[in-house]
Amino acid sequence: MTVGQGERLGPDFARVWAAASVSVVGDGVRVAVLPLLAVAVSPTAGAVSAVAAAGSLPWLVFSLFGGALADRHDRRTLMWRTDAVRAVLVAAAAGWVFLATPPVGVLVVLAFALGCAETVFDNASTAMLPDIVAPARLDAANGRLQGSQVIGLQFVGPPLGAALFAASAGAPLVVDAASFAVAALLMWFVRARPAVPARSGRSMRAEIAEGLRWLWGHHGLRLLAVELGIAALAVQLATSVLVLLVVGTLHAPEFAYGLVLAAGAAGGVLGSFVAGSLKRRLPLGARIGLAIAAIGGALVVTSFATSVVLVGGMYALGSFGIVVWNVQAVSVRQRLVPRELRGRVSSAYRLIGWGGIPLGAALGGVLGTAAGVRTPILVGGCLVLASLVLVPKLGKLEPDAR
């Protein structure tokens, strides 16, 4: 993902991008190793699901606090200190694994603590980016960050984590800790020092409420959040039963499901390359409409698919649309939200998306059981396509979008 001479985003962004790229590989390693550790300690569905839930729960219960912290403190400092804390936590866990077998409770606490730290880091990162990247280049910057996330979390990290775990249970955690340490060092070298907002003297709760009111009071961003909630619920409706479609309905071997996921990752990487350049060619409404149509259309076609090849192709198309959507939505928020509110508004927005995920998974299971696994995929696709009615209003969020 090299950048041409005319598209340089500056040395500070290069450091942030490098830090994010290194750190997300470590995240991908941990995505693979924590379930494997849970199985090694207690080979039960309850143990694995408890660790998985502990890692996701912070986005529902701590995200708003993470956003408020990002608005209260110097974001660069908050980011490198958060990565340093994560490095220490994971290194301690690695030491425990090398010396003894940690109980499931320790893995649950570790997953929850790292999830809480992630909410702080990610909200601070989103809020900080407009301080180091010009508004016109935010799409390109976010595209590169999205690409690194897909590569690290889907292509590189999980296979590396599984391979390291086969050699030594503690080795993947050492790699994860090292990735956080390197990321912290890179963030420490970021030179931008934007002014820290003056303390308001208000409680954390009052500051969080201010961010929620601002998001809900902005008509365009409120619609953007509604669109996110619909998409998150609809996509999870489909993905919660996708493995049943591939392995059960289409009678494909298990490795075929892995190939479908790999195709999705490839589509996401392609989307990250394209998303930044789309701003120069299409207005915002067209970019958002393209993304939504790709996601919804891919789900509808998948619901009627009779071959794994078609499912893989549609998964790639849907992932392409998701990344393009993410880049447009994040960049628009970064341009429109006042600097002092970026962390809180970002956390409120993300909370809506994360809230749709468990709801979609639950509904997917219910619909799949009652009406067959193709039904939730079709319903999800129709929901996304129906949300195209919001595109004309969303396009007005950036009048000079070209």
NORLINLIN-V596351 format. One record per residue. SS is DSSP state (2 for helix, 1 for strand, 0 for the rest). Layout:
SS
SS
This chain:
0
0
0
0
2
2
2
0
0
0
2
2
2
2
2
2
2
2
2
2
2
2
2
2
2
2
2
2
2
2
2
2
2
2
2
2
2
2
2
2
2
0
0
0
2
2
2
2
2
2
2
2
2
2
2
2
2
2
2
2
2
0
2
2
2
2
2
2
2
2
2
2
0
0
2
2
2
2
2
2
2
2
2
2
2
2
2
2
2
2
2
2
2
2
2
2
2
2
2
0
0
0
0
2
2
2
2
2
2
2
2
2
2
2
2
2
2
2
2
2
2
2
2
2
2
2
2
2
2
2
2
2
0
0
2
2
2
2
2
2
2
2
2
2
2
2
2
2
2
2
2
2
2
2
2
2
2
2
2
2
2
2
2
2
2
2
2
0
0
0
2
2
2
2
2
2
2
2
2
2
2
2
2
2
2
2
2
2
0
0
0
0
0
0
0
0
0
0
0
0
0
0
0
2
2
2
2
2
2
2
2
2
2
2
2
2
2
0
2
2
2
2
2
2
2
2
2
2
2
2
2
2
2
2
2
2
2
2
2
2
2
2
2
2
2
2
2
2
2
0
0
0
0
2
2
2
2
2
2
2
2
2
2
2
2
2
2
2
2
2
2
2
2
2
2
2
2
2
0
0
0
0
0
2
2
2
2
2
2
2
2
2
2
2
2
2
2
2
2
2
2
2
2
0
0
0
0
2
2
2
2
2
2
2
2
2
2
2
2
2
2
2
2
2
2
2
2
2
2
2
2
2
2
2
2
2
0
0
2
2
2
2
2
2
2
2
2
2
2
2
2
2
2
2
2
2
2
2
2
2
2
2
2
2
2
2
2
2
2
2
2
0
2
2
2
2
2
2
2
2
2
2
2
2
2
2
2
2
2
2
2
2
2
2
2
2
2
0
0
0
0
0
